[in-house]
Amino acid sequence: MRVFVAGASGAVGRRLVDLLVEAGHTVWGTTRRPRAARMLSAKGAAPVVVDVYDADALCAAVTQAAPDAVIHQLTDLAAMDFAANGRLRTAGTPNLVAAAAAVAALDWPAGTFNVVDDEPAQGTTWVPAYCRALGAPAPPLDADAPATGRPISNRAARELGWRPSIASWRSGFARQ
């Protein structure tokens, strides 16, 4: 499978690239930094140095890769600047979604689909477990965050016939 990983040089993206390459996939990985591009190349991924705020450049990169799947792992947390990370979510993510739609990486109707497990959890619960599974340090978490999980559902994806191969994040993380 041809896989485009946006945010491939981050804490999660790096580990994901390793797993995808080990599984035999052809991987393209984005980064903002040339040094990280060398690291991605050494891991066996094709590095793509691109700014997600440059919609045309991002679309060109995704189009050139012609992936079967686009995976969003974009963050801007190196300096623990939550405002910058928020901007990435609101301004960068739409550019990635548009680029993926332009190459029809999914044979689904246009739109956003949550592809999650069936056991929603608070970030304060699942983030540390995820980091442990990846061998990455857990980021500081906002102790004042609301005590609810994200309002997410697989409903739209399930209506198109998709089913998670691992029903729970807990068992999925444990397999790593």
N, C-alpha and C positions, 0 to 999 in steps of 0.2 A: 504494500500500500504506500502511496505517496502522501506524506504528512507534512503540513506546514505548521510549525510551532511558533506562535507569536509570544515573545517573552522567554525565549529559550535559554538565555544566560542568567536568569534569576534562580533563586534557591530551588524552586520546584521545577522550573523549566530544564535546568541542567540535568536533574535526575530523570526527568521524563525523556529527554533526548537519549540518555544512556539506555533506558528500557526499550525505547522504540528501535534504536539501532540494533541492540542485542536481539530483538525479535525479528530482524531482517527487513524492517521498513526503510524506505528512502526518505530521509528527513531533511527539511529546510528549517533553519532556526533563525529568528530575528534577534537583533541586539542593536543598541545605539552606539556601541563602542567597538572600535577596531581590535582592541586587545581581546575582548570577549569573542570576536569573530574567529580569532586564531584558536581559542579554546574550543569553540564549537566544531571547527574543522578537525581538530585533533580527536574529537569524540566520534567523528565519522559523519557529521551533519554538514550540509551545505550552508555556510553562514550567509545571512542577508543583513547587511547594515542598513537600517531604515528607521525613519522617524514616523511613528504611528500618527502623528498629527499632520503629516504630509499625505493626504488621502490619495493623490495621484501616484506618488512614489510607492505607497503601500499596495495599491491596486496593481501597479505594474509588477511588483515583486511577487504577489500572489498569482497573478496571471502567468508569469514566466515559469513558476514552479508547477502550475497546473495540478494542484493536490487533489487527492480523493477526500481528504479531511483537513480542516483548519482547527487548531486547538488554541484557545485563548488562555495564556498564562501571564499576561501583561500585568506588571505591578510597577510602582515607583516608590519603593519603600526603603531604598538603600540609606537615605538620610532621615528615615522615619518622618517624612513630610506627608502627613495624611491628606493635606489639601492637594498636593501634587498627585497623589494616588487617586483622589476623588476626581480630579480633572481628567486623568487618564481614563477613568471609567466612563465619564460623561462625554468626552471629546474624542478620545482615541478608540474606544470600543466601537462606536458607530462606524468609524473608518474601516476597522477590521471586518465587521459584519458586511459592510457594503462590498469590500474587496472579495470576501468569500462568496457572496451572492453573485458577483460578476463572473466568477468562474464556475458557478453551480457546483461547489464542493459537496453539497448535499442534494440528492434528488428528492427534495421535499419542497413544499410550497414556501414562498418567501416568508420570512418572519424570524422571530427569536424563539428558540426551543431550549428549555431547561433539560439537560441530560444529567440527572441526579439519581441518587438511590431513593429508596422508599422510607428512609428514616431521617427526617430533618433533625438537625442539631444546632445548638448555639456555637458560634465561632470559638468561644472560650472552652468548649468541650472538644470539638473536632480538630481545630488548628494544631494544638500541641500533639495530638495523636498522629496527625498527618506528618508533621515535621519529624517526629520520632521514626515513623515508618520510612521516611526518605533519608534519614541520617542528617537532617538539617537542623540548625538551631531554631527554636520557637521564637517568633517575634514577640515583643511586648504586646499585651492585649489590653484593651480599654476596659478597665474594671467597671466603668460607669455605663457601658453599653447596655441597651435594653436586653432583658432576660428572655427574649423570644428568639426562635430560629427564624430563618428567612422564609417568607411565604412562597415556597417553591412547589412545583408539581411536575410530574412526568406526563400529565394528562395529554397534552398536545402530541408529544412524541409517541405515546402509547396508542393514540388514535391512528397513527401512521404505521403501526405494527412493531414499533421498537420495544424491546424489553431489556432491562439491565442484566448483564451477565452475572453481576454480583449484587445481591439484593440490599446489602447494608454496607455503609462506609466502614463500620467496625470490622466486619469480616474481610473486606477488601484491603484495608490498611494492614491487617494482621498477615495477609498473604505476601506482603512486600517484605 
